[in-house]
Amino acid sequence: MQYKLLLMTGGIGSRLGELTKNTNKALVPINGRATIDYILEQYPKDMPVVVNLGFLGQSVKDYLEENHKDRTFEYVWLDKYQGPGASIGYAILKSKEHLQCPFLFQGCDTLVMSQIPAPEKNWIGGYFEDWQTSTMDTSPYDTVSTEDGKVVRFNKRGTPGFDSIYLGLDGVYDYQIYFETLEALYNTDPMSEKHHPIEVYNKMLEKGIEFLPQHFTTWLDSGNLPALKKTEEYLRNRK
């Protein structure tokens, strides 16, 4: 089955503070290696990668072409990556013509240390703990609720009662319905900065489209400073 990876690198990475003042978040170093290196090594080298470019996008493009010459990249330049009208949903829509096949969606601030399945079905990546006993602060994260082995709802951050943390790592098999749904949502308010994949998934669930949970036992977050520090420690100790 032909499929691609959509890799989101367009944002300004504001949660990383001074680290991303002059550096794209995909290039923030983790123990001497760019974050994007860790992401790409989890995928087959013959899989096309669609890369959104926005904030300091030329530096990302230059880095990939210099350091990953054995891969095929398709670049999508974003005219809006912050402020009114800039949203994750808008960035995905800009990539539509490159994604006329099943695809994987991944933000550039999440790492999982296990095999990532192909989008042979719709699946949602999640991180699961025993939330009754866990000491993890889940308030910064969107979450996923499941029943009988299927996703039933995506929850905005801070919503109680869930099964896993939403990772921003998904498999989209029904890509045509996905883009139809995303376009309809985007057109309700094109200037919104809040259009997000979980809106799309919830609407698709309402249409009867099935999503299966894909639990990852190890999840490393590089999207904020405390999490980045923990990620660095984990990868340093793994060696």
C-alpha positions as CSV (number, residue, x, y, z in Angstrom):
1,M,0.0,0.0,0.0
2,Q,1.3,3.4,-0.9
3,Y,1.3,5.9,1.9
4,K,3.1,9.0,3.1
5,L,4.1,10.8,6.3
6,L,3.0,14.3,7.0
7,L,5.5,16.0,9.3
8,M,4.5,19.3,10.9
9,T,7.4,21.7,11.3
10,G,5.7,25.0,10.6
11,G,5.0,26.3,14.1
12,I,7.0,28.8,16.1
13,G,7.5,26.4,19.1
14,S,6.6,29.1,21.7
15,R,6.5,26.6,24.6
16,L,10.2,26.0,24.2
17,G,11.0,29.7,25.0
18,E,14.4,30.9,24.1
19,L,15.4,27.6,22.5
20,T,13.2,28.4,19.5
21,K,13.8,32.1,19.3
22,N,16.3,31.5,16.4
23,T,15.8,27.8,15.8
24,N,12.9,25.8,14.4
25,K,11.5,23.3,16.9
26,A,12.3,20.4,14.6
27,L,16.0,21.3,14.8
28,V,16.2,21.8,18.6
29,P,19.1,19.5,19.6
30,I,18.5,16.5,21.9
31,N,21.8,15.2,23.1
32,G,23.6,16.6,20.1
33,R,21.1,15.5,17.4
34,A,18.3,17.4,15.9
35,T,14.8,16.4,17.1
36,I,13.8,15.6,13.5
37,D,16.6,13.0,13.2
38,Y,15.0,10.9,15.9
39,I,11.6,11.1,14.2
40,L,12.8,10.2,10.8
41,E,14.8,7.1,11.9
42,Q,11.5,5.5,13.0
43,Y,10.2,5.4,9.4
44,P,11.3,3.5,6.3
45,K,13.7,5.4,4.1
46,D,11.7,4.8,0.9
47,M,8.5,6.4,2.3
48,P,7.8,9.9,0.9
49,V,7.7,12.6,3.6
50,V,5.6,15.7,3.2
51,V,7.1,18.5,5.3
52,N,5.2,21.7,6.3
53,L,7.6,24.6,6.3
54,G,6.8,27.9,8.1
55,F,8.8,29.5,10.8
56,L,12.5,29.4,9.8
57,G,11.4,26.9,7.2
58,Q,14.4,27.3,4.9
59,S,16.7,26.1,7.7
60,V,14.6,22.9,8.0
61,K,14.7,22.4,4.3
62,D,18.5,23.0,4.1
63,Y,19.0,20.6,7.1
64,L,17.0,17.8,5.5
65,E,18.6,18.1,2.1
66,E,22.1,18.1,3.7
67,N,21.6,15.4,6.3
68,H,19.0,13.1,4.8
69,K,19.9,12.8,1.2
70,D,18.7,9.2,1.0
71,R,15.0,10.3,1.6
72,T,12.3,11.8,-0.6
73,F,10.8,15.0,0.7
74,E,7.9,17.0,-0.6
75,Y,7.9,20.5,0.8
76,V,4.8,22.6,1.5
77,W,5.4,26.3,2.3
78,L,2.9,27.9,4.6
79,D,2.0,31.5,4.0
80,K,0.4,31.6,7.5
81,Y,2.1,29.9,10.5
82,Q,1.2,32.3,13.3
83,G,-1.6,34.8,14.0
84,P,-5.1,35.0,12.5
85,G,-5.9,32.2,10.1
86,A,-2.9,30.1,11.1
87,S,-3.8,26.7,12.5
88,I,-2.8,23.1,12.4
89,G,-5.9,22.5,10.3
90,Y,-4.9,25.2,7.8
91,A,-1.4,23.7,7.5
92,I,-2.8,20.3,6.8
93,L,-5.2,21.7,4.1
94,K,-2.2,23.3,2.4
95,S,-0.8,19.8,2.1
96,K,-3.9,18.2,0.6
97,E,-2.6,17.8,-3.0
98,H,0.4,15.9,-1.7
99,L,-1.7,13.6,0.4
100,Q,-4.0,11.8,-2.0
101,C,-3.4,8.5,-0.4
102,P,-3.5,7.1,3.2
103,F,-1.0,8.9,5.4
104,L,0.6,9.2,8.8
105,F,0.3,12.5,10.7
106,Q,3.0,13.4,13.1
107,G,3.9,16.6,15.0
108,C,7.6,17.2,15.4
109,D,7.5,17.2,19.2
110,T,6.5,13.6,19.9
111,L,8.7,10.5,19.8
112,V,7.7,6.9,20.4
113,M,10.4,4.3,20.7
114,S,8.6,1.4,18.9
115,Q,7.4,0.5,15.5
116,I,4.9,2.8,13.9
117,P,2.2,0.9,12.0
118,A,1.2,1.8,8.4
119,P,-2.2,3.5,7.9
120,E,-3.9,0.4,6.7
121,K,-6.8,1.5,9.0
122,N,-7.6,4.7,10.8
123,W,-5.7,4.7,14.1
124,I,-4.9,7.2,16.8
125,G,-1.7,7.1,18.7
126,G,-2.0,7.3,22.5
127,Y,0.0,7.0,25.6
128,F,-1.6,4.9,28.4
129,E,-1.0,4.8,32.1
130,D,-3.1,3.8,35.1
131,W,-4.5,7.3,35.6
132,Q,-5.9,6.4,39.0
133,T,-2.4,6.1,40.4
134,S,-0.3,8.1,37.9
135,T,1.5,11.2,39.1
136,M,1.8,12.6,35.5
137,D,0.3,16.1,35.0
138,T,-2.1,15.5,32.1
139,S,-3.6,19.0,32.1
140,P,-1.5,20.2,29.2
141,Y,-2.6,17.5,26.8
142,D,-5.7,16.6,24.7
143,T,-6.9,13.1,25.5
144,V,-8.7,10.1,23.9
145,S,-11.6,8.0,25.3
146,T,-12.3,4.5,24.1
147,E,-14.9,1.8,24.5
148,D,-14.7,-1.9,23.4
149,G,-11.4,-1.3,21.7
150,K,-12.5,1.7,19.6
151,V,-12.0,5.4,19.9
152,V,-15.3,7.1,20.9
153,R,-14.3,10.7,21.7
154,F,-11.4,13.1,21.6
155,N,-11.2,15.5,24.6
156,K,-9.8,19.0,24.9
157,R,-7.0,19.3,27.5
158,G,-8.2,19.3,31.1
159,T,-11.3,17.2,30.4
160,P,-11.7,14.5,33.1
161,G,-12.3,10.8,32.2
162,F,-10.1,9.5,29.4
163,D,-8.0,6.5,28.5
164,S,-4.9,7.9,26.9
165,I,-3.0,11.0,26.1
166,Y,-3.4,12.2,22.5
167,L,0.1,12.2,21.0
168,G,-0.4,13.9,17.6
169,L,0.6,10.7,15.9
170,D,-2.1,9.2,13.8
171,G,-2.8,6.9,10.8
172,V,-5.4,8.2,8.3
173,Y,-6.8,5.6,6.0
174,D,-10.0,7.4,4.9
175,Y,-8.1,10.4,3.6
176,Q,-10.8,11.6,1.3
177,I,-13.4,11.8,4.1
178,Y,-10.8,13.4,6.3
179,F,-10.1,16.2,3.9
180,E,-13.8,16.7,3.2
181,T,-14.5,17.0,6.9
182,L,-11.5,19.3,7.5
183,E,-12.5,21.6,4.7
184,A,-16.0,21.9,6.0
185,L,-14.8,22.8,9.5
186,Y,-12.2,25.3,8.2
187,N,-14.8,27.1,6.0
188,T,-16.9,27.8,9.1
189,D,-14.2,30.2,10.3
190,P,-11.1,30.5,8.1
191,M,-9.5,33.1,10.4
192,S,-9.6,30.8,13.4
193,E,-6.2,29.7,14.9
194,K,-7.8,26.7,16.6
195,H,-8.7,24.3,13.8
196,H,-7.2,21.0,15.0
197,P,-7.2,17.3,13.9
198,I,-9.2,16.3,16.9
199,E,-12.1,18.4,15.6
200,V,-11.9,16.4,12.4
201,Y,-11.7,13.1,14.1
202,N,-14.7,13.9,16.3
203,K,-16.8,14.8,13.2
204,M,-15.7,11.7,11.5
205,L,-16.7,9.6,14.5
206,E,-20.2,11.2,14.3
207,K,-20.3,10.1,10.6
208,G,-19.7,6.5,11.7
209,I,-16.0,6.3,10.6
210,E,-14.1,4.0,12.9
211,F,-10.8,4.8,14.6
212,L,-8.8,2.2,16.6
213,P,-6.5,3.2,19.4
214,Q,-2.8,2.5,19.0
215,H,-1.2,2.5,22.4
216,F,2.5,3.3,22.6
217,T,4.2,2.2,25.8
218,T,7.0,4.7,25.6
219,W,6.3,8.4,24.7
220,L,8.8,11.2,24.7
221,D,7.6,14.8,24.5
222,S,9.9,17.5,23.3
223,G,7.3,20.3,23.0
224,N,7.9,22.1,26.3
225,L,11.0,22.6,28.5
226,P,10.3,20.2,31.4
227,A,9.3,17.4,29.0
228,L,12.3,18.1,26.8
229,K,14.6,17.7,29.8
230,K,13.0,14.3,30.6
231,T,13.4,13.2,27.0
232,E,17.1,14.1,27.0
233,E,17.6,12.2,30.2
234,Y,15.8,9.1,28.8
235,L,17.7,9.0,25.6
236,R,21.0,9.6,27.3
237,N,20.4,6.7,29.7
238,R,19.2,4.4,26.9
239,K,22.6,4.3,25.4
